[in-house]
Amino acid sequence: MKQFIYIKRDLKTKLEYAFETYDLDGNGYLDQNEIQTVLVGMLDMLGASKNTHNLNALASQIMKDLDSSQDGRVSKEEFVQKLLTQPSLRSLLNPFI
């Protein structure tokens, strides 16, 4: 069972927890479908419009940005390292951190 992360935790720990939450199939990687699911959830929470074409393009661009090994999937290390250094991407994928 996943534990609640207190606000006092450091950013890296929070991002690791976010990755584990977003890894819907539990295989240790994020794929474009999981990224798109996260985006839909974030847009729903924020009450924003969801244009499918734009969502596909945005998910594809985020995959490119996160997938530094270019293997078509995002590891926890790639996710955390990229979001630690890119606040705008971090805000998009986890606006509450």
Secondary structure, DSSP 8 states (H G I E B T S, - for coil): ------TTS-HHHHHHHHHHHH-TT-SSEE-HHHHHHHHHHHHHHHT----HHHHHHHHHHHHHHH-TT-SSSEEHHHHHHHHHH-HHHHHHH-TT-
